[in-house]
Amino acid sequence: MRVHAFHRLYQQRLERSTKPFNARGCKVDRCQHCQVSVTYCICHYQPDIETDVAVMLLVSDNEVFKPSNTGRLILDTVKEGYAFQWSRTEPSKDMLDLLNDPRYQPIVVFPDEYVDDKQRLIQGEPQPFCQGKTPLLIFLDGSWREARRIFRKSPYLDSLPVLSIKPESLSQYMMRRSDNEQHLATAEVACLVLKEMRQDVAALTLANWFDAFKESYLLSKSRGKVDPQRPALKRFIEQQQNEKSV
């Protein structure tokens, strides 16, 4: 299993915590990497593909501890991934350096309805917009209320272009719900963005990995309601095997 930036952020926050984070389901004995019950741990099946993009997660205060978080699944899939704890007053120097690195074209992923300056919105194909630089896709990882706050209270994001995705279907994420049914889980948004960036293999891999995670997560809390044969995980494994044989 590849340990990535989200895992390291989790460990850093764990070491600094003065009290346990008692979210729903806290009594489940979870793998600290995939956050699924150790009985159904999926770390062994973590994706192993290559992409032409980089990803940065800006994670809200408690999101890193939530076992239902899906941002980690993006970094499971995209190998060049970064994760930073969001701070309104003390942004990470490493994060700021990354945003200013000339090798990358940072792009904030966020709905256009919250973008006041419409000139920031990328029109047409996003790939040519990057002009040969590696796209650095920035996902604001938290509840929708938290994500809006990050978007509005982060001056270092104000000048960056924004890629807005129009979902064609409602969220399929059963563990957490937004007040707005058009709001997707972070991993669902990333699937659409990767497809928009012409990273078709990565988009399909993440979609199947997301399904495998949901299935394995729910097995620890919904006995009798989820197929114990784990068909979603089997589909993911089959897709990975097919990709390697191409």
N, C-alpha and C positions, 0 to 999 in steps of 0.2 A: 504494500500500500504506500502511496506517495503522500507524505505529510506536506501540507501546503499552508498558505498564509492564514487562512481562516482557523485552521487547527492551532497555529502558533498564537494567534490573537486570543483564542479561547483559553489557552494555557496561561498567557500573560494576565488576562483578566482574573482567572481563577486564583493565581498567586497573589493578586492584589486585593481580593475580596475579603471582607471582614465578617461576612455572614453568608449563609447558603442562599442560593436563588431557588425559592420554592414555587416553581411553576406547576401547572396542572400536569399530573403524570410524574411528579418528582420521585415517587416511590419505586418507579421502574428502574431496574439495574441496567443502565445504558452503556453502550460503547461510547467512549468520550470522543471518538472521531466521527462516526456516522450518526450518533445519537439515537440509534435504534436499539431496542432491547438486545442484550448480548446473545440471547437465544437466536435472534434473527439477524445478527450483524451482517452487513453487506460490504464491509471494507475490502474483503478479498476480491470483489468483483469491480472495484473502482475502474472507471474508464481509462483507457490508455491510447489516446489519439493525438494527432497534431492539428494545430489551427494556425491561421494567419492573423489572429487578433490577440490582444491582451485585455485583461479585465481587472477593474479595480472596484472593490466593494467599500462603500462608506457605511459603517455599521452603527446603528443607533445604540444608545446606552446599554439596554438589557437584551438586545436582540441576539447577541453572541451566545447567551446562555439558553435561549429557547430551543428545545429539542425539535420543534416543528419548523425551525428556520430552513429555508431552501437556498439561501445564498451560497452556502457551502457546496451545494451540488454543482454550481457553476464552476467553482474552482476545482472540483473533482474532475471536471470535463476539460476546461481550458487551462493548460499547464502554466502559461505565463499569467499568473494571477496574483493580485495584491489585495490585502484587507487592512483597513485602518479604522480604529475607533473614532467616531465623529466627535468633535469638540467645537463648540461655537467660538470659544475664546482662545483655545490653544491647539490649533491644527498641527498635525504631525509634520515635522520638517521633511521627513522622508517622502511623505505624500506630496508636499508642495514641490519638492525637487522632481518627483516623477511627473507632475503636471507640467513642469517647465522643461522637461527633457526633450530636445529637438528631434529625437528618434520617433516620438509618438505624436499622434493627433488625438488629444483627449476629446471625448464625446459624451455628454451627459444624456442618459436615457431617462426621459420623463414625459408625461402627457403634455401635449401642446396647450391644453386648457389652462395650465398654470404658468405658462410662459408669457410674460407681459410684452417683451420685445420679440415680436414674431420674426424679425430678421435673424434671430439666433437659430431658427428652425432649419434643419437640413432639408432641402427640397430635392427630390429625385434620388438617384442612386447614391448611397453614402460612401461606397468604396472609392469612386473617383474623387470625392471630396477630400480624401486624405492625402492625395498627391504623393503617393509612394511611401508615406510614413505608416508605421504600424498603428492601426486604430486601437485606442485605449478606451474601452467602453466602461463608463462609470455608472454603477448601479447603486441607488440609495436604498440600503437594506434595513427595513424596519416596517412598522405598521404604516398605513397611509398617512395618518396624522403626523407621525415622526418623519416620514420621507418628505412631506411638504415642508416641515420645519427645516430640515437639512437643506432643501433646495433654496429656501428663502433666506436662511441665516448663514450662508456660506459665501462670503464675498469672492473667494478664490474660484468659485464656479460661475460667477456672474458673466464673465466674458466668453465662456466656452460655448461651442455650438451644441444644440440639443437635437436628439433624434427621438421622435415621437412615434409610437407604434399604435395602430388601431386594431384592437382585438376583434376577431370575427366571431368568437364564441365566449360564453361565460366561463369563469374560472372553474376548473375541476378539482380545486384544492379543498379537501373535506375537513382538514384539521383546524383551519383558521378562516374566518370570514370577514370581509370588509363590508362597510355600510353600502358601498357602491358595488354592485355585482359585476360591473365591467372592470373592476380592479383585479389584476391577476397576482398570483404569487410571484416572487422575484425570479424563480427559475422558469416560470411560464413566460414571463416577459423576455427573459434571456433567450429562450427557444426562438421566439419571433424575431428578436434582434439578430441572432446568429444567422437565421435564414435570410434576413434582409441584407446581411453582410456577405452573402453567398458562401457561407460556411455550412453547407447542407449536411455533411456528415456529423459535424458538431451539434447542429440543431436537432437532428434525429437522435443522436446519442444522448443528449441531455434530456430530451423528451422521454425516452425510454428509461433512463436512469431515474428521472423524477417519478415515473410510474412505479418503478421498483422500490424506491424509497417510501412512497406513500403506502404501498402494499405491506412492506415489512414493518413500517411504523405502526400501522393499524392492527397488525397481528398481535401486538403487545397490549392492545387496549380493547379490541373488539372480537374476542374469541367467538367463533361461530358465524361471524358476519363477513369474514374475509377468507378466500380460498386458501387453505393451508398448503396447497400444492404450489403456490407462489407463481402463477402463470406470467405475471408481469416481469418478474426476475428472469424467468426462463426466456421470455421474448428478448430481454436486454442481452442476455448471454448469447443467444442465437444471432442477434444483430451484430454483436462484437466479433463473433467468430466469422460471420460473413464478410465483414469489413477487412479482417486480417487475411482472408483467403483471396481477396481481389488483387 
